[in-house]
Amino acid sequence: MRIGVVEDDDGVAGALIDGLAAHRIAADRMSRGGDILTRHPKFDLVLLDLGLPDMDGIEVLRSLRQVSAVPVIILTARDDERSVVRGLRNGADDYLVKPARMTELLARIEAIRRRAVRARESTSTVRRFGDLAVDLAGRELTMAGTPVPLTTKEFDLLAALVDNPGTAVSRQQLMDQVWGDAFVAVSKSLDVHMTALRAKLGRPPRIETIRGFGYRWIG
């Protein structure tokens, strides 16, 4: 794969390029947000800093999402919850805070690559995660071959998460998809159904809470 590194700090960019090269991953560096908006078709994934000299990284992300679905990992020094939530809500696939360990960054890249491969290859309506199988068409959950009874809303929540494994799904998206709106009155119902669903899925935990944003299926 080829990665686009959008980073204005020469030292950080150089370390990223060298680290990726050491693991046989080709990468091109750009120092301005506007560059990735014209060069994105060349890349399989983008590492995006938020503090860029020509435009804020969130604006770059918004513009990029209008023309491309290329996976984006935000890699920035901004570690506040608001920045994380804004990044994910505007289309980032993942968010890492500098200084990121290369081993963790490589793991995140590999996870995104696996999801992309599954999305291209999967023609079945069944999603399998170890001994757990979710039949989206048949609306059935089985664990080790044994059916697990779910309510309509519990299955709808499960389907929304397993259809995008590893991807952060906001509370608003879930409420829109399952209830048809995102009014505050629905929020409590989401919490109740999510608690019940998690209890039925058992251990180890399969649904990760992303504080201030939503949930992610980790299977």
Sine and cosine of phi, psi and omega as CSV:
sin_phi,cos_phi,sin_psi,cos_psi,sin_omega,cos_omega
0.00,0.00,0.36,-0.93,0.05,-1.00
-0.87,-0.49,0.74,-0.67,-0.08,-1.00
-0.91,-0.41,0.68,-0.73,0.13,-0.99
-1.00,-0.10,0.86,-0.52,-0.01,-1.00
-0.97,-0.24,0.93,-0.36,-0.01,-1.00
-0.97,-0.23,0.99,-0.14,-0.14,-0.99
-0.47,-0.88,0.81,-0.59,-0.06,-1.00
-1.00,0.00,-0.24,0.97,0.02,-1.00
-0.99,0.10,0.88,-0.48,-0.07,-1.00
-0.87,0.49,-0.66,0.75,-0.03,-1.00
-0.91,0.41,-0.72,0.70,0.01,-1.00
-0.90,0.43,-0.71,0.71,-0.02,-1.00
-0.88,0.48,-0.69,0.72,-0.01,-1.00
-0.88,0.47,-0.66,0.75,0.01,-1.00
-0.90,0.43,-0.63,0.77,0.02,-1.00
-0.91,0.41,-0.74,0.68,-0.01,-1.00
-0.86,0.50,-0.72,0.70,-0.01,-1.00
-0.91,0.41,-0.67,0.74,-0.01,-1.00
-0.90,0.44,-0.66,0.75,0.03,-1.00
-0.92,0.38,-0.67,0.74,0.00,-1.00
-0.87,0.49,-0.58,0.81,0.01,-1.00
-0.90,0.44,-0.36,0.93,0.04,-1.00
-0.95,-0.32,0.39,0.92,0.10,-0.99
0.87,0.49,0.62,0.79,0.09,-1.00
-0.91,-0.41,0.86,-0.50,0.00,-1.00
-0.97,0.26,0.64,-0.77,-0.01,-1.00
-0.56,-0.83,0.60,-0.80,0.09,-1.00
-0.89,-0.46,0.66,-0.75,-0.04,-1.00
-0.98,-0.18,0.67,-0.74,0.14,-0.99
-0.77,-0.64,0.62,-0.78,-0.04,-1.00
-0.98,-0.20,-0.15,0.99,-0.04,-1.00
-0.83,-0.56,0.59,-0.81,-0.01,-1.00
-0.89,0.47,-0.59,0.81,-0.02,-1.00
-0.88,0.48,-0.44,0.90,-0.03,-1.00
-0.91,0.42,-0.67,0.74,-0.05,-1.00
-0.94,0.33,-0.41,0.91,0.00,-1.00
-0.94,0.35,-0.37,0.93,0.04,-1.00
-0.97,-0.23,-0.37,0.93,-0.10,-0.99
-0.96,-0.28,0.01,1.00,-0.11,-0.99
-0.83,0.56,-0.51,0.86,-0.01,-1.00
-0.88,0.47,-0.30,0.96,-0.03,-1.00
-0.98,0.22,-0.27,0.96,-0.21,-0.98
-0.91,-0.41,0.47,-0.88,0.07,-1.00
-1.00,-0.06,-0.30,0.95,-0.01,-1.00
-0.32,-0.95,0.48,-0.88,-0.01,-1.00
-0.82,-0.57,0.75,-0.66,0.19,-0.98
-0.99,-0.17,0.87,-0.49,-0.17,-0.99
-0.85,-0.52,0.86,-0.51,0.15,-0.99
-0.99,0.17,0.44,-0.90,0.02,-1.00
-1.00,-0.07,-0.46,0.89,-0.03,-1.00
-1.00,-0.06,0.99,0.13,-0.05,-1.00
-0.95,-0.31,0.43,-0.90,-0.12,-0.99
-0.95,0.30,-0.45,0.89,-0.09,-1.00
-0.99,-0.16,-0.49,0.87,0.00,-1.00
-0.30,-0.95,0.43,-0.90,0.00,-1.00
-0.91,0.40,0.59,-0.81,-0.05,-1.00
-0.86,0.51,-0.54,0.84,0.03,-1.00
-0.91,0.43,-0.63,0.78,0.05,-1.00
-0.92,0.40,-0.61,0.79,0.08,-1.00
-0.87,0.50,-0.72,0.70,-0.02,-1.00
-0.88,0.47,-0.71,0.70,0.02,-1.00
-0.87,0.50,-0.70,0.71,0.00,-1.00
-0.92,0.40,-0.64,0.77,0.00,-1.00
-0.90,0.44,-0.64,0.77,-0.04,-1.00
-0.93,0.37,-0.30,0.95,0.06,-1.00
-0.96,0.27,-0.34,0.94,-0.09,-1.00
-0.81,-0.59,-0.18,0.98,-0.11,-0.99
-0.45,-0.89,0.53,-0.85,0.09,-1.00
-0.96,-0.27,0.26,0.96,0.00,-1.00
-0.82,0.57,0.73,-0.68,0.01,-1.00
-0.86,0.52,0.65,-0.76,-0.02,-1.00
-0.78,-0.63,0.80,-0.60,0.17,-0.98
-0.94,-0.33,0.88,-0.48,0.09,-1.00
-0.97,0.23,0.78,-0.63,0.01,-1.00
-0.79,-0.62,0.97,-0.24,-0.20,-0.98
-0.54,-0.84,0.26,-0.97,0.08,-1.00
-0.99,0.11,-0.21,0.98,-0.02,-1.00
-0.96,0.29,0.92,-0.39,-0.06,-1.00
-0.92,-0.39,0.19,0.98,0.01,-1.00
-0.98,0.20,0.46,-0.89,-0.08,-1.00
-0.87,0.49,-0.62,0.79,-0.03,-1.00
-0.88,0.48,-0.66,0.75,0.01,-1.00
-0.92,0.40,-0.66,0.76,0.03,-1.00
-0.87,0.49,-0.75,0.67,-0.02,-1.00
-0.89,0.46,-0.70,0.72,0.01,-1.00
-0.88,0.47,-0.66,0.75,0.00,-1.00
-0.88,0.47,-0.73,0.68,-0.02,-1.00
-0.93,0.36,-0.64,0.77,-0.02,-1.00
-0.93,0.37,-0.43,0.90,-0.03,-1.00
-1.00,-0.08,0.19,0.98,0.18,-0.98
0.92,-0.39,0.07,1.00,0.06,-1.00
-0.94,0.35,0.59,-0.81,0.04,-1.00
-0.99,0.11,-0.41,0.91,0.01,-1.00
-0.34,-0.94,0.21,-0.98,-0.08,-1.00
-0.59,-0.81,0.84,-0.54,0.03,-1.00
-0.81,-0.59,0.61,-0.80,-0.01,-1.00
-0.98,-0.19,0.71,-0.70,0.07,-1.00
-0.95,0.32,0.51,-0.86,-0.11,0.99
-0.99,0.17,0.81,-0.59,0.00,-1.00
-1.00,-0.01,0.68,-0.74,0.07,-1.00
-0.95,0.32,0.66,-0.75,-0.05,-1.00
-0.87,0.49,-0.60,0.80,0.01,-1.00
-0.88,0.47,-0.65,0.76,0.02,-1.00
-0.94,0.35,-0.67,0.74,0.02,-1.00
-0.87,0.50,-0.70,0.72,0.02,-1.00
-0.89,0.46,-0.61,0.79,0.03,-1.00
-0.91,0.41,-0.64,0.77,0.03,-1.00
-0.91,0.41,-0.66,0.75,0.02,-1.00
-0.88,0.47,-0.70,0.71,-0.02,-1.00
-0.90,0.43,-0.62,0.79,0.02,-1.00
-0.89,0.46,-0.67,0.75,0.03,-1.00
-0.92,0.40,-0.64,0.77,0.03,-1.00
-0.88,0.47,-0.68,0.73,0.01,-1.00
-0.89,0.45,-0.65,0.76,0.02,-1.00
-0.89,0.46,-0.64,0.77,0.00,-1.00
-0.90,0.43,-0.65,0.76,0.01,-1.00
-0.91,0.42,-0.70,0.71,0.01,-1.00
-0.88,0.48,-0.65,0.76,-0.02,-1.00
-0.90,0.44,-0.61,0.80,0.00,-1.00
-0.96,0.29,-0.59,0.81,-0.15,-0.99
-1.00,-0.04,-0.35,0.94,-0.12,-0.99
-0.98,0.18,0.89,-0.45,0.12,-0.99
-0.92,-0.39,-0.11,0.99,-0.01,-1.00
-1.00,0.08,0.41,-0.91,0.08,-1.00
-1.00,-0.03,0.04,1.00,0.00,-1.00
-0.99,-0.16,0.79,-0.61,0.05,-1.00
-0.95,-0.31,0.83,-0.56,-0.07,-1.00
-0.92,-0.40,0.69,-0.72,0.02,-1.00
-0.65,-0.76,1.00,-0.02,-0.07,-1.00
0.90,0.43,-0.81,-0.58,-0.02,-1.00
-1.00,0.06,0.11,0.99,-0.02,-1.00
-0.97,-0.26,0.72,-0.70,0.03,-1.00
-0.74,-0.67,0.73,-0.68,0.02,-1.00
-0.89,-0.46,0.92,-0.40,0.04,-1.00
-1.00,-0.05,0.98,-0.21,-0.09,-1.00
-0.92,0.38,-0.62,0.78,-0.01,-1.00
-0.96,0.29,-0.68,0.73,-0.01,-1.00
-0.99,0.12,-0.11,0.99,0.01,-1.00
0.80,0.60,0.80,0.59,-0.02,-1.00
-0.70,-0.71,0.68,-0.73,0.10,-0.99
-0.93,-0.37,0.77,-0.64,0.10,-1.00
-0.79,-0.61,0.57,-0.82,0.07,-1.00
-0.81,-0.59,0.88,-0.48,-0.08,-1.00
0.82,0.58,0.59,0.81,0.04,-1.00
1.00,0.10,-0.08,1.00,-0.03,-1.00
-0.98,-0.18,0.81,-0.59,0.01,-1.00
-0.88,0.47,0.65,-0.76,0.06,-1.00
-0.91,-0.41,0.90,-0.43,-0.04,-1.00
-0.94,0.35,0.77,-0.64,0.05,-1.00
-0.79,-0.61,0.52,-0.85,0.14,-0.99
-0.96,0.29,0.20,-0.98,0.00,-1.00
-0.85,0.53,-0.74,0.68,-0.04,-1.00
-0.92,0.38,-0.62,0.78,0.03,-1.00
-0.88,0.48,-0.68,0.73,0.01,-1.00
-0.93,0.37,-0.63,0.78,0.02,-1.00
-0.87,0.49,-0.66,0.75,0.05,-1.00
-0.90,0.44,-0.71,0.70,0.01,-1.00
-0.87,0.50,-0.71,0.70,-0.02,-1.00
-0.88,0.47,-0.65,0.76,-0.01,-1.00
-0.89,0.45,-0.54,0.84,-0.04,-1.00
-0.99,0.10,-0.70,0.71,-0.08,-1.00
-0.96,0.27,-0.32,0.95,0.03,-1.00
-0.97,0.25,-0.22,0.98,0.06,-1.00
-0.71,-0.70,0.87,0.49,-0.10,-1.00
-0.86,0.50,0.72,-0.70,0.01,-1.00
0.99,0.10,-0.14,0.99,-0.03,-1.00
-0.99,-0.12,0.71,-0.70,0.04,-1.00
-0.93,0.36,0.79,-0.61,0.02,-1.00
-0.88,-0.47,0.83,-0.55,-0.08,-1.00
-0.96,0.28,0.37,-0.93,0.09,-1.00
-0.85,0.52,-0.65,0.76,-0.01,-1.00
-0.88,0.47,-0.68,0.74,0.04,-1.00
-0.87,0.49,-0.69,0.72,0.00,-1.00
-0.90,0.44,-0.69,0.73,0.00,-1.00
-0.91,0.41,-0.64,0.77,0.05,-1.00
-0.89,0.46,-0.70,0.71,-0.09,-1.00
-0.96,0.28,-0.63,0.77,-0.11,-0.99
-1.00,-0.01,-0.63,0.78,-0.04,-1.00
-0.96,-0.28,-0.24,0.97,0.02,-1.00
1.00,0.00,0.01,1.00,0.08,-1.00
-0.37,-0.93,0.07,-1.00,-0.01,-1.00
-0.79,-0.62,0.56,0.83,0.00,-1.00
-0.93,0.36,0.43,-0.90,-0.04,-1.00
-0.85,0.53,-0.55,0.83,-0.04,-1.00
-0.87,0.48,-0.42,0.91,-0.03,-1.00
-0.99,0.12,-0.37,0.93,-0.13,-0.99
-0.85,0.53,-0.69,0.72,0.00,-1.00
-0.90,0.44,-0.63,0.78,0.02,-1.00
-0.90,0.44,-0.63,0.78,0.06,-1.00
-0.86,0.52,-0.71,0.70,-0.01,-1.00
-0.87,0.49,-0.69,0.72,-0.03,-1.00
-0.90,0.44,-0.73,0.69,-0.02,-1.00
-0.93,0.36,-0.59,0.81,0.02,-1.00
-0.91,0.41,-0.65,0.76,0.04,-1.00
-0.88,0.47,-0.69,0.72,0.00,-1.00
-0.91,0.40,-0.66,0.75,0.01,-1.00
-0.89,0.46,-0.71,0.70,0.00,-1.00
-0.88,0.48,-0.63,0.78,0.00,-1.00
-0.90,0.44,-0.62,0.79,-0.02,-1.00
-0.96,0.28,-0.48,0.88,0.03,-1.00
-0.97,0.26,-0.41,0.91,0.08,-1.00
0.95,0.32,-0.40,-0.92,-0.03,-1.00
-0.96,-0.29,0.48,-0.88,-0.06,1.00
-0.95,0.32,0.30,-0.95,0.00,-1.00
-0.84,0.54,0.69,-0.73,-0.02,-1.00
-0.92,-0.39,-0.22,0.97,0.00,-1.00
-0.87,-0.50,0.86,-0.50,-0.01,-1.00
-0.99,-0.11,0.72,-0.70,0.10,-1.00
-1.00,0.06,0.77,-0.64,0.10,-1.00
-0.97,-0.25,0.97,-0.26,-0.15,-0.99
-0.83,0.56,0.77,-0.64,0.04,-1.00
0.98,0.18,0.03,1.00,-0.04,-1.00
-0.73,-0.68,-0.89,0.45,-0.08,-1.00
0.09,-1.00,-0.77,-0.64,-0.13,-0.99
-0.63,-0.77,0.29,-0.96,0.04,-1.00
-0.60,-0.80,0.73,-0.68,0.07,-1.00
-0.99,0.17,0.85,-0.53,0.00,-1.00
-0.92,-0.39,-0.09,1.00,0.16,-0.99
0.80,0.60,0.00,0.00,0.00,0.00
